[in-house]
Amino acid sequence: QVQLVESGGGLVQAGGPLRLSCVASGRTFTNDRVGWYRQAPGKEREFVVGIWWNDGETFYSDTVKGRFTISRDSAKNSVDLQMNRLNPEDTATYYCMISYSGGDTWGTGTQVIVSS
């Protein structure tokens, strides 16, 4: 059974950085698409950033491009999200998601709160 566990969320002041991590168990990332999504209170879940594990190709939403960076770590079987210049509009629960041949799997999320 594939499981994803996110960590690194918390409270941060506007303008500050935060780093999230998504660790997978039950599966070693291979030809997978791994993405970060977020859901703010009262809003729908939205795509943030993604990466193709096999070649490292990345793609970002326009709202985070230039501020957020996704990276992969084969040794830890994890995907990290470095978030810089955070603003209150980034406040949300952040979810990791993997798409692979067996389907899609979501983590339980980690909360990020950006204070103004």
C-alpha positions as CSV (number, residue, x, y, z in Angstrom):
1,Q,0.0,0.0,0.0
2,V,1.4,3.3,-1.1
3,Q,1.4,6.0,1.6
4,L,2.5,9.6,1.4
5,V,3.4,11.6,4.5
6,E,3.9,15.4,4.3
7,S,5.8,17.4,6.9
8,G,7.3,20.8,7.4
9,G,4.2,22.9,7.7
10,G,3.7,25.6,10.3
11,L,3.3,29.3,11.0
12,V,5.6,31.7,9.2
13,Q,5.6,35.5,8.8
14,A,4.9,37.0,5.4
15,G,8.1,37.2,3.3
16,G,9.6,34.2,5.1
17,P,10.5,30.7,3.8
18,L,9.2,27.3,4.6
19,R,10.2,23.8,3.3
20,L,7.8,21.0,3.0
21,S,8.7,17.3,2.5
22,C,6.7,14.4,1.1
23,V,8.0,10.9,1.8
24,A,6.6,7.8,0.2
25,S,6.3,4.4,1.6
26,G,5.2,1.2,-0.1
27,R,6.5,2.4,-3.4
28,T,9.8,3.7,-4.8
29,F,9.3,6.7,-7.1
30,T,10.1,5.7,-10.7
31,N,8.1,6.9,-13.7
32,D,5.8,8.9,-11.5
33,R,4.3,12.3,-11.5
34,V,4.5,13.8,-8.1
35,G,2.7,17.0,-7.3
36,W,1.9,19.5,-4.6
37,Y,-1.6,20.8,-4.2
38,R,-3.1,23.1,-1.7
39,Q,-6.5,23.9,-0.3
40,A,-7.3,27.1,1.5
41,P,-10.3,27.4,3.8
42,G,-13.5,27.7,1.8
43,K,-11.8,27.1,-1.5
44,E,-11.3,24.3,-3.9
45,R,-8.0,22.3,-4.0
46,E,-5.6,23.7,-6.5
47,F,-2.5,22.6,-8.3
48,V,0.8,24.2,-7.1
49,V,3.7,22.4,-8.6
50,G,4.7,19.1,-10.1
51,I,7.7,17.0,-11.1
52,W,8.2,14.0,-13.4
53,W,10.4,11.7,-11.3
54,N,12.2,10.0,-14.2
55,D,13.6,13.1,-15.8
56,G,13.1,15.8,-13.3
57,E,10.9,18.0,-15.5
58,T,9.0,20.5,-13.4
59,F,5.9,22.6,-13.9
60,Y,4.5,25.4,-11.8
61,S,1.4,27.3,-11.4
62,D,1.7,30.9,-12.2
63,T,0.9,32.0,-8.7
64,V,4.0,30.3,-7.2
65,K,6.4,30.5,-10.2
66,G,9.7,32.1,-9.1
67,R,8.9,31.7,-5.4
68,F,8.5,27.9,-5.0
69,T,10.9,25.2,-6.0
70,I,10.2,21.5,-6.2
71,S,13.0,18.9,-5.9
72,R,13.4,15.2,-5.6
73,D,15.7,13.1,-3.3
74,S,16.2,9.5,-4.4
75,A,18.0,8.5,-1.3
76,K,15.0,9.6,0.9
77,N,12.4,8.7,-1.7
78,S,10.9,12.1,-1.1
79,V,9.9,15.2,-2.9
80,D,10.5,18.6,-1.2
81,L,8.9,21.9,-1.8
82,Q,10.9,25.0,-1.0
83,M,8.7,28.0,-0.5
84,N,10.1,31.5,-0.5
85,R,8.6,34.9,-0.1
86,L,5.5,33.5,1.3
87,N,2.4,35.7,1.6
88,P,-0.9,35.3,3.4
89,E,-2.6,34.1,0.2
90,D,-0.3,31.0,0.4
91,T,-2.1,30.0,3.6
92,A,-3.6,26.5,3.0
93,T,-3.2,22.8,3.7
94,Y,-0.7,21.4,1.3
95,Y,-1.1,18.0,-0.1
96,C,1.3,15.7,-1.9
97,M,0.0,13.5,-4.6
98,I,1.5,10.7,-6.7
99,S,0.2,9.5,-10.1
100,Y,1.5,6.2,-11.2
101,S,0.4,3.0,-13.0
102,G,-1.6,1.9,-10.0
103,G,-3.5,5.2,-9.8
104,D,-3.4,8.3,-7.7
105,T,-2.5,8.5,-4.0
106,W,-2.8,11.5,-1.7
107,G,-1.2,12.4,1.5
108,T,-3.1,13.7,4.5
109,G,-1.7,17.2,4.2
110,T,0.3,19.7,6.2
111,Q,-0.9,23.1,7.2
112,V,0.8,26.3,6.3
113,I,-0.2,29.6,7.9
114,V,1.4,32.8,6.7
115,S,0.8,35.8,9.0
116,S,0.8,39.3,7.7
